[in-house]
Amino acid sequence: MSTPSPLLSRPGAVAVEGGSVPAHYGSPLREQRELAEGAALVDRGDRDVLAVPGADRLTWLHSLLTQHLERLGDGTGTEALGLSPNGHVEHHLVLAELAGTTWVDVEPGTGAVLHGYLERMRFMLRVEPALVTGSWALLTLAGPRADAVLAAAGLPVPAAPYAVLPLDGGGWVRRMPPIGDGAPAVDLLVPRAELADRTDALVAAGASPAGADAYEALRVEARRPRLGVDTDHRTIPNETPWLTGAVHLAKGCYRGQETVARVHNLGRPPRRLVLLHLDGLAEQLPEAGTPVLAGTRTVGRVGTVVRHHELGVVALALVKQSVPMDAELTVAGARAAIDPDDAPAALDDTVAAARERVQAVRSGTMPR
């Protein structure tokens, strides 16, 4: 566990179980609404951060990862994956290129393993990867008023997707894909010693503090998976939205490329990521890895399960490609239905059946 965040001393702060950042500040559902409708600030300082300076950094990373990086421009960012030789996802990286350094943030607890791999792959190249989590921390500001808060705080406002702008005193602000149902989002990398002061300034400019629970709920709504939570050791990029956001299908060779290309060309990955609506759960939500059942047959596994301020209890799940949209599913004894927005394109009857099933699950009228 990393050093506890100074934001845990704010009124009402409750830590993530076994973690170092606030899960909530006393009202997770209200905090979700602020993220979706206003502007809220989330401490994501538990994410590991690496800095990769050196003249060869972009061509080197380009050769190791799934994304086209050798011409990544200064002041831009992207996402990439590190794969096993068999094409299974081992790392999910979010990158920012600024002033001669490629910054990388990854899932909590995965930075040391990634750093070790990068060190082994340095050879004689001019690159110096370093794990800098102890010195830098990530914040996420999200909501329709996020840009107004940045401006009121005197901070730069990146406009284009993944645009990266420097912050005075070090660090940067990066435009990210929306969370929830389209709420704008930006990440800020700040010196860890300034985390509390930066938070105070953004709160004074109009942001509300929100915990990790609120962010997770809107992340699930946006179908943005987390490595090791919504994925398992068998996950390949083709089963997730990462195929379009973190993989360049026309770039040269990288480890695991053969699997990605073969499955893409065949057009049918073994599983797909979907949003499940759940009803009939006890107070305790299922853990990641809980089976998704069709009758007595296991057809998938859930990842993140959350209580959403509008959708109720929902989960990201990897299910077999053969599972129909209107399948009668259960998770930990609760009824489950696939969200109609996850239906294959141009299948109106399938979408209609899925909507009916979701409505039945959420209203509690589905036959048991």
C-alpha positions in Angstrom: 0.0 0.0 0.0 1.3 3.5 -0.9 1.6 6.4 1.5 -1.9 7.5 2.6 -3.2 10.6 0.7 -3.2 13.9 2.6 -6.8 14.2 1.4 -7.9 11.5 3.8 -7.7 14.3 6.5 -10.5 16.2 4.8 -13.9 16.2 6.6 -15.9 12.9 6.0 -13.1 11.2 4.1 -13.2 7.4 4.2 -10.4 5.4 2.7 -10.7 2.8 -0.1 -10.6 -0.6 1.6 -7.0 -1.6 1.7 -6.1 1.5 -0.2 -4.5 4.9 0.2 -7.0 7.4 -1.3 -10.5 8.5 -0.3 -13.3 6.1 -1.3 -15.9 8.8 -0.5 -16.5 11.9 1.6 -19.7 10.7 3.2 -22.1 10.8 0.2 -21.0 8.6 -2.7 -24.3 9.1 -4.7 -24.1 12.9 -4.4 -20.5 12.8 -5.4 -21.5 10.8 -8.5 -24.0 13.5 -9.4 -21.3 16.2 -9.1 -19.1 14.3 -11.4 -21.9 13.8 -13.9 -23.6 17.2 -13.7 -21.1 19.7 -12.1 -17.4 19.5 -11.4 -15.8 17.2 -9.0 -12.2 16.4 -8.1 -11.0 12.8 -7.5 -7.7 11.8 -5.8 -6.2 9.1 -8.0 -2.8 9.3 -6.4 -2.7 5.5 -5.9 -1.9 5.1 -9.6 1.7 4.3 -10.3 3.6 6.8 -12.4 6.7 6.3 -14.5 8.9 8.9 -16.3 10.8 7.9 -19.4 13.3 10.5 -20.6 16.0 9.8 -23.3 16.5 10.4 -27.0 15.3 6.9 -28.0 12.2 6.8 -25.8 9.5 7.0 -28.4 10.9 4.5 -31.0 11.7 2.2 -28.0 8.2 2.3 -26.6 6.8 2.0 -30.1 8.6 -1.3 -30.5 7.3 -2.7 -27.2 3.7 -1.5 -27.0 0.5 -1.8 -29.1 0.2 1.9 -29.9 1.9 3.9 -32.7 4.3 6.0 -30.6 7.4 6.8 -32.7 5.9 10.1 -33.9 3.9 11.0 -30.7 4.0 14.8 -30.7 5.1 17.0 -27.8 2.0 18.0 -25.8 0.0 15.0 -26.7 -1.0 11.7 -25.1 -2.6 8.4 -25.8 -3.2 4.9 -24.4 -1.3 1.7 -25.0 -1.1 -1.9 -23.9 1.7 -4.3 -23.1 0.9 -7.8 -24.2 2.3 -11.3 -23.4 3.7 -13.3 -26.3 0.3 -14.9 -26.7 -1.5 -11.6 -26.9 -2.9 -11.4 -23.4 -3.1 -8.0 -21.8 -0.4 -7.5 -19.1 -0.3 -3.7 -18.8 -2.6 -0.8 -19.7 -0.7 2.5 -20.0 -1.9 6.1 -20.3 0.8 8.3 -21.7 1.7 12.0 -21.9 4.5 13.3 -24.0 5.9 16.6 -22.8 9.3 18.4 -23.0 11.5 15.4 -23.7 9.9 13.0 -21.3 7.2 10.4 -21.8 5.1 10.1 -18.7 3.2 6.9 -18.0 0.5 6.2 -15.4 -0.8 2.7 -14.8 -3.0 0.7 -12.4 -2.0 0.8 -8.7 0.6 -1.8 -7.8 1.6 -2.6 -11.4 4.2 0.1 -11.8 7.1 -1.9 -10.4 6.5 -4.9 -12.7 6.2 -2.6 -15.7 9.4 -0.8 -14.7 11.2 -4.1 -14.3 10.2 -5.2 -17.8 11.3 -1.9 -19.3 14.6 -2.1 -17.6 15.2 -5.5 -19.1 14.4 -4.2 -22.5 16.7 -1.1 -22.4 19.8 -2.8 -24.0 22.1 0.0 -25.2 19.3 2.5 -26.0 19.3 6.0 -24.7 16.3 5.7 -22.3 16.1 6.0 -18.6 12.7 4.7 -17.3 12.1 5.5 -13.6 9.3 4.7 -11.2 8.4 8.1 -9.7 5.1 7.4 -7.8 6.6 8.7 -4.6 7.2 12.1 -6.2 4.1 12.6 -8.4 0.4 12.1 -7.9 -2.6 12.1 -10.3 -5.9 14.0 -9.9 -9.0 13.7 -12.1 -11.3 16.7 -12.5 -14.6 15.7 -14.3 -18.0 17.1 -15.1 -19.6 19.7 -17.4 -18.1 22.5 -15.4 -14.6 21.0 -15.3 -13.1 23.4 -17.8 -14.6 26.4 -16.0 -13.0 25.3 -12.8 -9.6 25.0 -14.5 -9.9 28.4 -15.9 -11.1 29.9 -12.6 -8.0 28.3 -10.9 -5.8 29.9 -13.5 -4.8 26.6 -15.0 -4.5 25.7 -18.7 -7.5 24.1 -20.4 -6.5 21.4 -23.0 -9.1 21.3 -25.8 -8.3 18.3 -28.1 -8.6 14.7 -26.9 -5.4 13.7 -25.1 -3.9 17.1 -25.4 -1.3 17.8 -22.7 -0.4 21.2 -21.3 2.3 22.0 -18.7 1.5 23.3 -15.2 3.6 26.0 -13.6 5.9 24.4 -11.1 5.9 21.0 -12.9 3.4 18.5 -14.0 0.7 18.7 -16.6 -3.0 18.6 -17.4 -4.3 16.2 -20.0 -7.7 15.9 -21.7 -9.2 12.5 -21.3 -12.2 10.6 -22.8 -15.5 11.5 -21.1 -16.7 9.4 -18.2 -20.3 8.5 -17.3 -22.8 9.6 -19.9 -20.3 12.0 -21.6 -19.0 14.1 -18.6 -15.8 15.9 -19.7 -12.7 14.8 -17.8 -9.1 15.9 -17.4 -6.1 14.4 -15.5 -3.6 16.5 -13.6 -0.2 15.3 -12.6 1.1 17.3 -9.7 4.1 17.0 -7.3 2.9 14.8 -4.5 4.1 17.3 -1.9 1.6 19.8 -3.5 -1.4 17.5 -3.7 -3.3 19.1 -0.8 -2.6 22.6 -2.0 -3.6 21.9 -5.6 -6.8 20.3 -4.3 -7.6 23.3 -2.1 -7.1 25.6 -5.1 -9.4 23.6 -7.4 -12.1 23.3 -4.7 -11.9 27.1 -4.1 -12.4 27.5 -7.9 -15.6 25.5 -7.7 -14.8 21.8 -7.7 -16.4 19.4 -5.2 -14.3 16.6 -3.6 -15.4 13.2 -4.8 -14.1 9.8 -3.9 -12.9 6.9 -5.9 -16.3 5.2 -5.5 -18.0 7.9 -7.5 -15.3 7.8 -10.2 -15.6 4.1 -10.5 -19.4 4.3 -11.0 -19.1 6.7 -13.9 -16.2 4.7 -15.3 -18.3 1.6 -15.4 -21.2 3.5 -17.1 -18.7 4.6 -19.8 -17.5 0.9 -20.3 -13.9 1.8 -19.5 -12.3 -1.4 -18.1 -9.6 -1.6 -15.4 -6.7 -4.0 -15.8 -6.9 -6.9 -13.4 -10.4 -6.0 -12.3 -12.5 -6.1 -15.4 -9.9 -8.3 -17.1 -8.3 -11.6 -16.3 -5.2 -13.5 -17.4 -6.9 -14.6 -20.6 -8.1 -11.2 -21.8 -7.0 -10.1 -25.2 -7.5 -6.5 -26.5 -10.1 -7.6 -29.0 -12.5 -8.4 -26.1 -12.5 -4.8 -24.9 -12.8 -1.2 -26.0 -9.0 -1.0 -25.8 -8.8 -2.4 -29.3 -10.0 1.0 -30.7 -8.4 3.3 -28.1 -5.1 1.7 -27.2 -4.1 -0.5 -30.2 -2.9 0.7 -33.6 -3.9 -2.1 -36.0 -1.7 -0.9 -38.8 1.7 -0.5 -37.0 4.7 -2.8 -37.2 5.5 -5.8 -35.0 5.1 -5.8 -31.3 4.8 -8.7 -28.8 1.4 -10.4 -29.1 0.5 -8.8 -32.4 -0.2 -12.1 -34.1 -3.1 -12.9 -31.8 -4.6 -9.4 -32.1 -4.4 -9.4 -35.9 -5.7 -12.9 -36.3 -8.7 -12.4 -34.0 -9.4 -9.0 -35.6 -9.4 -10.5 -39.1 -11.7 -13.3 -38.1 -14.0 -10.7 -36.4 -15.1 -12.8 -33.5 -13.2 -12.6 -30.2 -14.1 -15.3 -27.7 -15.6 -12.8 -25.2 -17.0 -9.3 -25.2 -17.2 -6.6 -22.5 -20.8 -5.6 -21.6 -22.6 -3.6 -19.0 -24.9 -5.8 -16.8 -27.9 -4.5 -14.8 -28.3 -6.5 -11.6 -31.3 -6.9 -9.3 -31.9 -8.9 -6.1 -28.5 -8.6 -4.6 -27.8 -8.6 -0.9 -26.1 -5.5 0.6 -22.7 -6.9 -0.2 -21.8 -6.5 -3.9 -20.1 -9.4 -5.7 -16.4 -9.3 -6.0 -14.5 -9.1 -9.3 -14.2 -12.6 -10.8 -17.7 -13.8 -9.6 -19.1 -16.0 -12.4 -21.9 -14.9 -14.7 -24.3 -17.9 -15.1 -26.8 -18.9 -17.7 -28.7 -21.5 -15.7 -26.0 -23.6 -14.2 -23.5 -22.9 -17.0 -20.7 -20.3 -16.5 -20.7 -17.9 -19.4 -18.5 -15.1 -18.1 -17.2 -13.2 -15.1 -18.0 -9.8 -13.6 -15.4 -7.2 -12.9 -16.3 -3.9 -11.2 -19.7 -3.9 -9.5 -21.1 -0.5 -8.4 -24.2 1.3 -7.2 -24.9 4.0 -9.8 -26.9 7.0 -8.9 -29.2 6.5 -11.9 -28.8 3.0 -13.2 -28.9 1.1 -9.8 -26.5 -1.8 -9.4 -24.5 -2.3 -12.6 -21.3 -4.2 -13.4 -18.8 -4.6 -16.2 -18.6 -8.2 -17.3 -16.7 -10.3 -19.8 -19.2 -12.8 -21.3 -18.8 -15.4 -24.0 -19.5 -14.1 -27.5 -22.3 -16.7 -27.9 -24.4 -15.2 -25.1 -27.5 -13.6 -26.6 -28.6 -10.2 -25.6 -31.8 -11.5 -24.0 -30.2 -14.3 -22.1 -31.5 -15.0 -18.6 -28.4 -14.5 -16.5 -27.6 -14.5 -12.8 -24.6 -13.2 -10.7 -24.3 -14.3 -7.1 -28.0 -15.3 -7.2 -29.1 -11.9 -8.5 -30.9 -11.5 -11.9 -28.8 -9.9 -14.6 -29.5 -8.4 -18.0 -27.1 -7.0 -20.6 -27.6 -3.3 -21.4 -29.2 -2.8 -24.8 -26.5 -0.3 -25.8 -24.1 -3.3 -25.9 -26.1 -5.0 -28.6 -24.5 -5.6 -32.0 -25.2 -2.8 -34.5 -28.3 -2.8 -36.6 -30.1 -5.5 -34.7 -33.3 -3.6 -33.7 -35.2 -6.7 -32.5 -32.2 -7.7 -30.3 -32.0 -4.2 -28.8 -35.8 -4.2 -28.1 -35.6 -7.5 -26.4 -32.6 -6.4 -24.3 -34.4 -3.2 -23.3 -37.4 -5.2 -22.1 -35.2 -7.5 -20.1 -33.3 -4.6 -18.4 -36.6 -2.9 -17.6 -37.9 -6.2 -16.0 -34.7 -6.6 -14.0 -34.8 -3.0 -12.7 -38.5 -3.1 -11.9 -38.3 -6.5 -10.2 -41.0 -7.9 -12.4 -39.0 -10.6 -14.2 -40.1 -14.1 -13.5 -37.9 -15.9 -11.0 
